[in-house]
Amino acid sequence: MLLQIDSSATADTVPPLFRAGFRPFFLLAGLQAALMVPAWLLLWLGGHGMALSYPPVLWHAHEMLFGFAGAAVAGFLLTAVPNWTGAPPLKGRPLMALTGLWLAARIAFDLGGLLPPSVAAVLAIAFLPCLALSLAGPLLAAGKPRNLVFLPILGLLTAAEGLVLAEMQGWGSLGRNGLLLGVFILLLMIAVIGGRIIPGFTANGLRPLGRVVTPKSHPRLEKAAIGSLALAGLAWTVAPDGDSLAGGLALAAAALNAARLPGWYGWKTAPVPLLWVLHLGFAWLPLGLLLLGLSCFLPAVPMQAALHGLTTGCIGLMVVGVMSRAALGHSGRALRPHRLTVVAYGSIALAGLIRTLGPLVDPDQALLLSGLAWSLGFALYAAVYAPICLAPRPDGRPG
């Protein structure tokens, strides 16, 4: 039942939360991001103990990468694939089952070691393959290579999670390798999807303001930028502490991805929050890669600060930007964000800035302030979008 479309369910009988993939997963991604960082702060700053048999940083990183970001990826793909292929969306009981699997893994991990790590691991490792199987039929039937690439991407993301879970089980010490692989897979998705949606969204979003722009496409540059990012990800996965090769590849990927930005006219998007949040989030990609590359050659640049520029800054802002826009459009609402959503953008952007630059001054203070800003941003997002995800479309259409 999990991987089949529930054709018997209609828009009248399926609860609104389970009528489209973005509804449960975008809401859960926001709640996960808002709640898990305060839990991590309590653990890191010594106010809360967890009976973990593995380093607590693995718990934090796993839940943010494969919990928070995993839910965002699921919501995006479950919404985008039906648009790409014309296939009916996953909804009803199959979507409930997939959502329940994600929730079960989060509960198992959040019990803080009260359950055997193997229980949480089995629940966690099953989610991404089930997501991939639910998408495989429509993608294979459509047969478009540019979209089929997301199936091996989900496979690699599963492998990355497997390395983290293996260390949690006491099977080796490749958890950091898995985390770096997971981060770079998400960055690759941003590099690919961002290149598809940001230019078009910018042209369409500025047109009503009388600002006509024609984003420039440079296929060779696009391929080089994405290819260099893939090579950098491979190098950092093999050498998670960084070396001259990994650093050089990160610098090359930074330069090539930065070269994509001028053709997208991001500086003209200031009046449109749904646009500037995407441009700002993507800009963190070359900036974070630059810092990551420099960390291999300049001791004054902390590698962890660079990584948090890529995760808190790039992944965080791109996720909230895509989720907030997609949820409005696919729920039949105008593409005008609530003012609290704009505050959420600013709060998450501030979190990325503090988390990246703060360690140069006061690491503990930076962790606390960035964590509070991040949690506030996603709490505001969840408060605005919970009613949207829980209510039927105002136009009465399915989805």
C-alpha positions as CSV (number, residue, x, y, z in Angstrom):
1,M,0.0,0.0,0.0
2,L,2.8,2.4,0.8
3,L,4.0,2.8,-2.8
4,Q,0.7,2.7,-4.7
5,I,-1.6,5.6,-5.5
6,D,-4.8,5.5,-3.4
7,S,-7.1,5.9,-6.3
8,S,-10.2,5.3,-4.2
9,A,-9.5,8.4,-2.1
10,T,-11.2,11.6,-3.3
11,A,-10.6,15.2,-2.4
12,D,-13.7,15.0,-0.1
13,T,-12.6,11.9,1.9
14,V,-8.8,12.5,2.2
15,P,-7.9,14.8,5.0
16,P,-6.4,18.1,3.6
17,L,-3.0,17.3,5.2
18,F,-2.6,14.2,3.0
19,R,-3.9,15.5,-0.3
20,A,-0.4,16.4,-1.6
21,G,3.2,15.6,-0.5
22,F,4.1,19.2,0.3
23,R,1.5,19.4,3.0
24,P,2.8,17.0,5.7
25,F,6.5,17.2,4.8
26,F,6.9,21.0,4.5
27,L,5.0,21.4,7.8
28,L,7.1,18.7,9.5
29,A,10.3,20.1,8.1
30,G,9.5,23.5,9.6
31,L,8.6,22.0,13.0
32,Q,11.7,19.7,13.0
33,A,14.0,22.7,12.3
34,A,12.3,24.8,15.0
35,L,12.4,22.2,17.7
36,M,15.5,20.2,17.2
37,V,18.0,23.1,17.4
38,P,16.9,24.1,20.9
39,A,17.2,20.4,21.9
40,W,20.7,20.5,20.6
41,L,21.5,23.7,22.4
42,L,20.4,22.1,25.7
43,L,22.6,19.1,25.0
44,W,25.6,21.0,23.8
45,L,25.5,23.6,26.6
46,G,25.2,21.0,29.3
47,G,21.6,21.5,30.4
48,H,20.3,18.2,29.2
49,G,21.6,14.7,29.0
50,M,21.0,11.9,26.5
51,A,21.9,8.3,27.0
52,L,23.6,8.0,23.6
53,S,26.2,5.3,22.7
54,Y,27.7,7.5,20.0
55,P,29.0,11.1,19.8
56,P,26.0,13.5,20.3
57,V,27.1,15.6,17.2
58,L,26.1,12.6,15.1
59,W,22.6,12.8,16.5
60,H,22.3,16.5,15.8
61,A,23.8,16.3,12.3
62,H,21.7,13.2,11.4
63,E,18.5,14.7,12.5
64,M,19.1,18.0,10.7
65,L,20.4,16.5,7.4
66,F,18.1,13.4,7.1
67,G,15.3,14.5,9.3
68,F,14.7,18.2,8.5
69,A,16.3,18.3,5.1
70,G,15.0,14.8,4.3
71,A,11.4,16.0,4.9
72,A,12.0,19.1,2.7
73,V,13.4,16.9,-0.1
74,A,10.4,14.5,0.2
75,G,7.9,17.4,0.1
76,F,9.6,19.0,-2.9
77,L,9.9,15.8,-5.0
78,L,6.4,14.5,-4.2
79,T,5.1,17.8,-5.4
80,A,7.4,18.3,-8.4
81,V,7.4,14.9,-9.9
82,P,3.6,14.9,-10.7
83,N,4.1,18.2,-12.4
84,W,7.1,16.9,-14.4
85,T,5.4,13.7,-15.4
86,G,1.6,14.3,-15.4
87,A,1.2,11.3,-13.0
88,P,-1.3,11.5,-10.1
89,P,0.3,12.6,-6.8
90,L,0.9,10.4,-3.9
91,K,-1.9,11.1,-1.4
92,G,-4.3,9.5,1.1
93,R,-3.1,6.3,2.9
94,P,0.1,5.9,1.0
95,L,1.2,9.4,1.9
96,M,0.1,8.8,5.5
97,A,2.2,5.7,5.6
98,L,5.3,7.5,4.3
99,T,4.7,10.4,6.7
100,G,4.3,7.9,9.5
101,L,7.6,6.3,8.7
102,W,9.4,9.6,8.8
103,L,7.7,10.4,12.2
104,A,8.5,7.0,13.6
105,A,12.2,7.5,12.9
106,R,12.2,11.0,14.5
107,I,10.5,9.7,17.6
108,A,13.0,6.8,17.9
109,F,15.9,9.2,17.7
110,D,14.4,11.8,20.0
111,L,14.0,9.3,22.8
112,G,17.7,9.9,23.4
113,G,19.0,6.4,23.6
114,L,16.1,4.8,25.4
115,L,15.5,2.5,22.4
116,P,18.3,0.4,20.9
117,P,20.1,2.3,18.1
118,S,19.2,-0.5,15.8
119,V,15.5,0.3,16.0
120,A,16.0,4.0,15.1
121,A,18.5,3.0,12.4
122,V,16.0,0.6,10.7
123,L,13.2,3.2,10.7
124,A,15.5,5.9,9.4
125,I,17.2,4.0,6.6
126,A,13.9,2.8,5.2
127,F,12.5,6.3,4.5
128,L,14.5,7.5,1.5
129,P,14.3,4.2,-0.4
130,C,10.5,4.2,0.1
131,L,10.4,7.8,-1.1
132,A,12.4,6.8,-4.2
133,L,10.2,3.8,-4.9
134,S,7.1,6.0,-4.8
135,L,8.7,8.3,-7.4
136,A,10.3,5.7,-9.6
137,G,7.2,4.6,-11.5
138,P,6.3,8.1,-12.8
139,L,9.9,9.1,-13.4
140,L,10.7,5.9,-15.4
141,A,7.5,6.1,-17.4
142,A,8.3,9.7,-18.3
143,G,11.8,8.8,-19.3
144,K,13.4,12.2,-19.1
145,P,17.1,11.9,-18.0
146,R,17.1,15.4,-16.4
147,N,14.5,14.2,-13.9
148,L,15.6,10.6,-13.6
149,V,18.8,11.8,-12.0
150,F,16.9,12.3,-8.7
151,L,16.6,8.5,-8.2
152,P,20.4,7.9,-8.0
153,I,20.6,11.1,-5.9
154,L,18.2,9.6,-3.4
155,G,20.3,6.4,-3.5
156,L,23.5,8.3,-2.7
157,L,21.7,10.1,0.1
158,T,20.6,6.8,1.5
159,A,24.3,5.6,1.3
160,A,25.4,8.7,3.2
161,E,22.8,8.1,5.9
162,G,23.9,4.5,6.1
163,L,27.5,5.5,6.9
164,V,26.2,7.7,9.8
165,L,24.0,5.0,11.1
166,A,26.8,2.5,10.9
167,E,28.9,4.5,13.2
168,M,26.0,4.9,15.6
169,Q,25.8,1.1,15.7
170,G,29.5,1.0,16.5
171,W,30.4,-0.3,13.1
172,G,33.5,1.7,12.1
173,S,34.0,5.4,12.2
174,L,32.8,6.7,8.8
175,G,30.0,8.9,10.2
176,R,31.8,12.2,9.3
177,N,32.3,10.8,5.8
178,G,28.6,10.1,5.5
179,L,27.7,13.6,6.9
180,L,30.0,15.3,4.3
181,L,28.5,13.2,1.5
182,G,25.0,14.1,2.7
183,V,25.8,17.8,2.8
184,F,27.2,17.8,-0.7
185,I,24.4,15.8,-2.1
186,L,22.0,18.4,-0.8
187,L,24.2,21.1,-2.2
188,L,24.1,19.3,-5.6
189,M,20.3,19.3,-5.5
190,I,20.4,23.0,-4.8
191,A,22.8,23.6,-7.6
192,V,20.7,21.7,-10.1
193,I,17.2,22.8,-9.0
194,G,18.3,26.3,-8.3
195,G,19.6,26.6,-11.8
196,R,16.2,25.5,-13.1
197,I,13.9,27.5,-11.0
198,I,15.6,30.7,-9.9
199,P,16.1,32.3,-13.4
200,G,12.5,31.6,-14.4
201,F,11.0,32.6,-11.1
202,T,12.9,35.9,-11.3
203,A,11.8,36.8,-14.8
204,N,8.1,36.0,-14.0
205,G,8.2,37.6,-10.6
206,L,9.7,40.9,-11.8
207,R,7.4,41.3,-14.8
208,P,4.4,42.6,-12.9
209,L,6.7,45.3,-11.4
210,G,7.6,46.4,-14.9
211,R,11.1,45.1,-14.6
212,V,11.7,43.0,-17.6
213,V,14.8,40.8,-17.4
214,T,16.0,37.9,-19.5
215,P,18.1,35.6,-17.4
216,K,21.1,34.3,-19.2
217,S,21.8,30.6,-19.7
218,H,25.3,29.3,-20.2
219,P,25.0,25.5,-20.5
220,R,28.8,24.9,-20.4
221,L,29.1,27.0,-17.3
222,E,26.2,25.2,-15.7
223,K,27.7,21.8,-16.3
224,A,31.1,22.9,-15.1
225,A,29.7,24.4,-11.9
226,I,27.7,21.3,-11.1
227,G,30.5,19.0,-12.1
228,S,33.0,20.8,-10.0
229,L,30.7,20.7,-7.0
230,A,30.3,16.9,-7.5
231,L,34.1,16.5,-7.6
232,A,34.5,18.7,-4.5
233,G,31.9,16.6,-2.7
234,L,33.7,13.4,-3.6
235,A,37.0,14.8,-2.3
236,W,35.5,16.0,1.0
237,T,33.7,12.7,1.5
238,V,37.1,10.8,1.2
239,A,38.9,13.4,3.3
240,P,36.4,15.0,5.7
241,D,39.2,16.9,7.5
242,G,40.2,18.5,4.2
243,D,43.4,18.5,2.3
244,S,44.9,20.5,-0.5
245,L,43.0,18.7,-3.2
246,A,39.6,19.0,-1.4
247,G,40.4,22.7,-0.7
248,G,41.3,23.4,-4.3
249,L,38.2,21.7,-5.7
250,A,36.0,23.7,-3.2
251,L,37.6,26.9,-4.4
252,A,37.0,25.9,-8.1
253,A,33.4,25.0,-7.4
254,A,32.9,28.4,-5.5
255,A,34.2,30.3,-8.5
256,L,32.1,28.5,-11.1
257,N,28.9,28.7,-9.1
258,A,29.5,32.4,-8.3
259,A,29.8,33.0,-12.0
260,R,26.3,31.8,-12.5
261,L,24.8,34.5,-10.3
262,P,25.2,37.7,-12.4
263,G,23.0,36.2,-15.2
264,W,20.1,35.8,-12.8
265,Y,19.7,39.5,-11.8
266,G,19.4,38.9,-8.1
267,W,20.1,42.5,-7.3
268,K,16.8,43.5,-8.9
269,T,14.7,41.3,-6.6
270,A,14.7,43.3,-3.4
271,P,11.0,44.2,-3.6
272,V,10.0,40.6,-3.9
273,P,10.8,38.5,-0.8
274,L,9.9,35.2,-2.5
275,L,12.7,35.9,-5.0
276,W,15.4,37.5,-2.9
277,V,15.3,34.7,-0.4
278,L,16.2,32.2,-3.2
279,H,19.0,34.4,-4.6
280,L,20.4,35.0,-1.1
281,G,20.2,31.3,-0.3
282,F,22.0,30.3,-3.5
283,A,24.7,33.0,-2.9
284,W,25.6,31.1,0.3
285,L,26.7,28.2,-1.9
286,P,29.8,29.9,-3.5
287,L,30.4,31.8,-0.3
288,G,30.4,28.7,1.9
289,L,32.5,26.8,-0.7
290,L,35.0,29.7,-0.7
291,L,35.3,29.5,3.1
292,L,35.6,25.7,3.0
293,G,38.4,25.9,0.4
294,L,40.2,28.5,2.4
295,S,40.0,26.5,5.6
296,C,42.4,24.0,4.0
297,F,45.1,26.7,3.5
298,L,44.4,29.4,6.2
299,P,44.2,28.2,9.8
300,A,42.3,31.4,10.7
301,V,39.3,30.1,8.7
302,P,37.5,27.3,10.8
303,M,36.2,24.4,8.7
304,Q,33.2,24.0,10.9
305,A,32.2,27.7,10.3
306,A,32.5,27.1,6.6
307,L,30.3,24.0,6.8
308,H,27.7,25.8,8.7
309,G,27.7,28.5,6.1
310,L,26.7,25.8,3.6
311,T,24.1,24.2,5.9
312,T,22.6,27.0,8.0
313,G,23.0,29.6,5.3
314,C,22.6,27.9,1.9
315,I,20.5,24.8,2.8
316,G,18.4,26.6,5.4
317,L,17.5,29.6,3.3
318,M,16.9,27.6,0.1
319,V,14.7,25.1,1.9
320,V,12.5,27.8,3.5
321,G,12.4,29.8,0.3
322,V,11.3,26.8,-1.8
323,M,8.8,25.5,0.8
324,S,7.1,28.8,1.4
325,R,6.7,29.6,-2.3
326,A,5.7,26.0,-3.3
327,A,3.1,25.8,-0.5
328,L,1.4,29.0,-1.6
329,G,1.3,28.1,-5.3
330,H,0.2,24.5,-4.9
331,S,-2.4,25.3,-2.3
332,G,-4.1,27.8,-4.7
333,R,-3.0,30.9,-3.0
334,A,-1.4,34.1,-4.4
335,L,2.4,34.3,-4.4
336,R,2.5,36.9,-1.7
337,P,4.2,35.9,1.5
338,H,2.9,36.8,4.9
339,R,4.9,39.5,6.7
340,L,5.9,36.9,9.3
341,T,7.3,34.8,6.5
342,V,9.6,37.6,5.5
343,V,10.7,38.0,9.2
344,A,11.4,34.3,9.1
345,Y,13.6,34.8,6.1
346,G,15.6,37.5,7.8
347,S,15.9,35.5,11.0
348,I,17.2,32.4,9.2
349,A,19.6,34.6,7.2
350,L,20.9,36.1,10.4
351,A,21.4,32.6,11.9
352,G,23.5,31.7,8.9
353,L,25.6,34.8,9.3
354,I,26.2,34.5,13.0
355,R,26.9,30.7,12.8
356,T,29.5,31.3,10.1
357,L,31.3,34.4,11.4
358,G,30.6,34.0,15.2
359,P,33.1,31.3,15.9
360,L,35.8,33.8,14.9
361,V,34.8,35.8,18.0
362,D,32.9,33.6,20.6
363,P,31.9,30.1,19.5
364,D,29.5,29.4,22.4
365,Q,27.8,32.8,22.1
366,A,27.5,32.4,18.3
367,L,26.0,28.9,18.7
368,L,23.4,30.2,21.1
369,L,22.4,33.3,19.1
370,S,22.4,31.5,15.8
371,G,20.3,28.7,17.2
372,L,17.7,31.1,18.6
373,A,17.5,33.0,15.3
374,W,17.2,29.7,13.3
375,S,14.5,28.4,15.6
376,L,12.6,31.6,15.6
377,G,12.6,31.7,11.8
378,F,11.3,28.2,11.4
379,A,8.8,28.6,14.2
380,L,7.4,31.6,12.4
381,Y,7.3,29.6,9.1
382,A,5.4,26.8,10.8
383,A,2.9,29.2,12.4
384,V,2.1,30.8,9.1
385,Y,2.0,27.6,7.0
386,A,0.3,25.2,9.4
387,P,-3.1,26.6,8.6
388,I,-2.2,26.4,4.8
389,C,-1.1,22.8,5.0
390,L,-4.1,21.7,7.2
391,A,-6.8,23.4,5.2
392,P,-8.2,22.5,1.7
393,R,-7.5,24.7,-1.3
394,P,-9.7,27.8,-1.2
395,D,-10.5,27.3,-4.9
396,G,-11.9,23.8,-4.2
397,R,-9.4,22.0,-6.6
398,P,-7.6,18.9,-5.6
399,G,-4.1,19.1,-4.0
